[in-house]
Amino acid sequence: MKIESVTAEILRYDLDRPMADAQIDIGARIIVLVRVRTSDGVEGIGEAGAFGGAEQTVKTIIETQLAPLLIGEDPRMIEHLWVQMYQGTIQLGRRGAMLAAISGADIALWDALGKTLGAPLYLLLGGNARTMPAYASGGFYMPDKDVAEVGAEFAGYRELGYRAGKMKIAGADFNEDVERVRAVRAGLGPDADLMIDANNQYGPREAIRFARAVEDQDIFWYEEPVPTDDLAGARFVRESISMPVAGYETETSRWGFKALIEAGAVDIVQADTVWAGGITECRRIAAFASAWNLPMAPHNFAGAVSGFANLHLLASLPGAMFFEMDQNPNPLRTEIVTNWPVIDAASRVSLPEGVGLGMEIDEAAVARYRVG
């Protein structure tokens, strides 16, 4: 068995109602879909992270830099191929678009392996659980979205059956954000887990000030309170507040997360398979986190493939915590697959039992949103 082709395509959906977190304005949902085809007729599908207008760069890297390193190789030799991609591009970049491209190809290789062996990926990875607890992720900023609306939003998630939810902070006036947190807590109810996400926007002292202003709201975790590279600041925040710190989704590779963990910057590790190096690298990150007795709760925002990849990874880990279920409009998740997971009465999602990632792809929907 050999790899015959490696291709990438850009899918885009323009939002009717643009939104923002504290870091970026989001006017569209964009993913880079990766396909690895083998001589045995198997097609593995992956997804590469693509934020900040980098989607064309990521696609170009996959097709001009990674494809030549993969074509002709045995697709089952995933560890070998990861090293080949990483070392083969060592002078082109170690983070950002380069590692996102590697992530997409790696996920596609794992999907192909599961299809070749006829087994769901989470079982091939070791199989720790068949269901995972999930939380509703929302609370983004919009120009006409007030405190009452964000509270009602999370009341709606509770009505859907979610027992946990995450909201955005640090994108509005300090006092307004405090009121937003209180409104969301009221919407979710006192017995639900509430997470807050600052998307790297506070300085250490402002982050601590905000934590203390909302600590009476029983915050389950405080996500990315300061810039990812501020390890000393991140540790200072973590040691100064009562709530656990989660992060940092914007970090990549085992070396990046090694630095975060050794600095004492996090209580919960949030590597995302589409940014941090794929399933292969996130397993290494999880192993290192486990040595520090830290749980994994991957960031999960982009498209359907990234969701399936993160879900399978989580279900293979004994130190798994939560699966993030983005609630914002995104047909690149809800239309290109026909079997996107739904929560049960216990606010959990079941692992797909189909082979590989277990996705049921609607190719007509893929074609509908393809822009490159």
N, C-alpha and C positions, 0 to 999 in steps of 0.2 A: 504494500500500500504506500502510495506517495501523494504528496500535496501537488495538485495540478494548477490551482489558481488561488489568488488572494485578492479580493476586491473590496471596495468601500463605497458607500452611497450616503448622501446627506439627505435627511428627512427634516422637514420644517412645517410647523403649524403656527400661524400668527394669531396671537390672542385677541379676542374681542375686547377684553378688559385687561390692559397691561397692569403688571404688578411689580413689586419691588421688595427686596429684603433690605437690610441696613447697608449692604455692600454694592448691589447691582440693581439696575432696572431690567425687568424681564418683559420684553414685548413679544417674544416668540419662544416656543419650545423647539429645540434643535437636537438631533442626535446623529451620530455617524454609525451606520450599520455596517458590520464587517462580515464577509462570507469567505470561508475557507472550504474549497471543494477538493475531494480526493479522487484518486484513480478508481476507487471502488464505488463511486457514485454517491458518497456521503457528503452532505453539506452541513458544516457547522456554522452557527450564526452567533456573532458577538456584537458588543457595543463599545465604542470608545467615547470617553468623556470629551465634550466640546463646548466650553464656555468662552465668552468674551470674543466671539467672532473667529475662533480658531478652527472651526469645523473644516474649512478648506485645507488648512495646514495639516490637520490630522489625517484627512483623506489622502493628501499627497504623500505624507510620510509612509502610510500603510502601503500604498501602491508602488512607490518608487524606492523606498528604503527597506521595508520589512518583507515585501513579497519576494524579492530576489534571495533573501536569506532563508525563506521557507519553502519555496517551490522546489520540488524534487526530494524533499525530506520526508521521513516517516512521521505522520501527524500524531502518532501515539507517543512519541518521545517528547512530551511536553516540557519537562524540566530542562532537557537539553536545548529545546527550541527557545525557551525563555532566555536562557543564558546567551544563546546565539544572537537573539534580537537585541538584548541589552548591551552585550559587549561589541556587537557589530555596529552599533550606532554611538559608541562611547564618546566620539568627538563632536557629535551633533546635539547632545542634550541629555540631561539626567532626570529632568522633571517635566512638568507642563505638558505640552503637546506631544513630545516624544514618548513619555511614559503612558499618556492616555492612548496613543496609537498601539503601543505594546499591549496595553490592557485589553483593547478590543480584539486583537488577534489571539491573545491567550484565551479569552472567554470562548471564542469561536472554536479553538482547538479542543477545549474541554467538552463543548457541546458535541463536537464530532466524535470524540472518544466515547461518550455515553451512547451515542447512536450506533457506533460500531460494535460496542459490547452489549447493546440491548438492555441498558439499565439506567435508571434515574441518576443524575449526577450526585445528589446528596448521598446516595448509597455508595457510589464509587469513592467518594471523599471520606467515607468512614461511617456515616449515618449515626447521628446522636439523637435526633428527634424527627417525628413525622409531622408535627405542627409547631408553629412558632407564635408567641404573643405579638400582636401588632398594635401600632399606635397611629392615630390620625395626625398628619402633618399639614399645617396650614397657617392661618393668621398672618398672611402677607399684607403689605401696605398697598393701598390703592388711593388715588387722589380723593375719591368721594366716600371712603370707607371710614366710618367713625367708630368710637368705642362701643357703642351699642351693637353695631353690625358685627364686630369681631366676637363679641360675647355670644350673639345669636348663632354665629357660624359654629362655634364649638358646642353650643347646646344641640345643634343639629347633628354633630358627630356623635354626641352621646346618644341621641335618639336612634342613630344607625347601629348602635351597639358597641362603640369604642369605649374602652375603659381607661384610655390614656390619650393625651394629645400634646402636640408641640406647636408653639407659636413664635413669631418673630418679635424681637425687641431691638432697641438701639437705632431705630430709623425715624423716631419721632422725638418730640420734646420729652425730657426726662419724666416729668410728672404725668404727661399723657401716657407714656409707656407703662408707668406704674398702674394707672387706671385701666389700661388695656389688660394687664396681667390679672387684675382683680375681676374684670368682667369675664375673662376666659375661665378663671377658676369658678365663678358663679355659674357659667354655662355648662362646664363639665361636671360640676358637683364636687362635694368634699371628699368623696371616696375614690376619685380618679387620679391617675398620675399625670402631673403637669410638668412639661419641660419648656424651657425658654432658650432661644437661640439668638445670640448677638452678632453672628457672622463676622467676628474679628474686629468689631468697630470701636470698642472701648479701649481706653488706656487702663492700666491696672487699677488705679485708685477710683476711677469712675465705675469700673466693673464691680469693685467691692461695694461702692456706695449703692449701686443698683441692687445688688444681691441683698444687702441689708434692708433696703426699702421694701422688698417683696418676700423676705424670708418667712413672714407669717402666712404666706399663701401655700406653704408646703410644696416647694419646688423639688421635683424628682431629680432633674439635672439641669445644669447651666452650661449651655453649649457654646463653644468658641468665644469666650468672653473677650479675648485680646488677640492681636495679630499672631498668626501661627509661628512666626519666627522669633517672637519675644518669649523665649523659654524662661528667662528669669522672671518676667512679668507674669507669665502663666502660673508659675509655681507660687509666686507671691499671692496671686488671687486665690488659688486653690487652698493655700494654707491659712488664708484670712477669713474664709467664709464657711458657713455651716453646710451648704448644699454641695453634692458631688459635681465635679466638672467633667464634661464630656468633650471629646475632640480628637484630633482636629481634621475634619474632612478634607481640608485643603493641603494637608501633608501627604506625601507620597513615599513609597518604597519602605523596605524594612529599616533602612538606615535613618530615614526621616522619623519614623515612629520609634525607633530605638532611642533617638535623642530626646523625643518628647517624654517617653516613659522614664528614662534614666534621670531626666531633669525633675521628675515629680510633678509634671504639668497636668496630668489627667488622672481621673478615676475610672473613666469609661473610654474605650478606644473605638474610633469611628472611621476606620479606613473604608473607602468605597472601591469596589472592584473595578469600576470603569476609569478611575483616576490613579489609583495607588499601585497599579502593576498587574491587574487581573486577578483571577482566582489563585493562581500560583503564588504570587507575591503576598496576597492577603492571607493565605494560609501560613506563610512564614511570619507575618506580622502578628497573627493570632497566637502562634506558638510562643513568640517572645512575650506578648501580653500575658499569656497564661503563666509564664515563669514568674511574673510579678503579681499573679492572682488578680488580674484586671479583666473584666468582661468586655466582649465585643458587641457593638450595636452599630453596624455600618450605616453611613449616610446613604440615602437612596432617593434620588429626585428625578432622574432623567427619564429614560424610556422604558419600555416593557422588558427588553433584554437585560438591562442593568438590574431591574427588579428581580427577575428570575435568578440571575447570577448571585446577587447578594443573598437571596432567600436560600438557595442551595448551600452557599458557604455557611450561613448561620446554622442551618440544620445539621451541619457536620461537626459543629464545635461544641464541646461541653461548656465552654465559657460564653455562650451566646445569651443576649439579653432581649432585644426588641427588634422587630422588623418595621421599618418606616414605610407608611402608606401615604404618599403625597395625595392630597385631596383637590389640588388645582386642576383645571381643565387641561387634558393632555391626550388627544387621540393617538399620539405616538406610543402611548401605553395602552389605551383602552380599545383602540380599533385595529392596530396591527397584530395584536394577538386576540384570540377569541376566548381564551381561558385564563384571563387575569384573575389572581386569587381574590376571594372575598372572605370577610371575617365571619366566624360562627358566633354562637350565642356567648361564648367565653372570650370574645375579642381576639381570636386566634385564626391563623390561616394555615391551611393544609399544604403540604408539599405536593407538587404535581408528580404523578406516577408515570408520565410518559418518559421516553428515553431521552438522554442528554438533559438539557435544561427543561424539557417537557413543554415547550411553547408550541401552540398551534397558530402558525403564522397565516395571516390573510394577505396574500401577495397583491391583491387588488388595492388594499388600503396602503401598502407600502408604495405602490406606484402612484397613488393619489397624492402622497405627501413628499415624493422624491423631488428634490430640486438640484441635485448634483451627484 
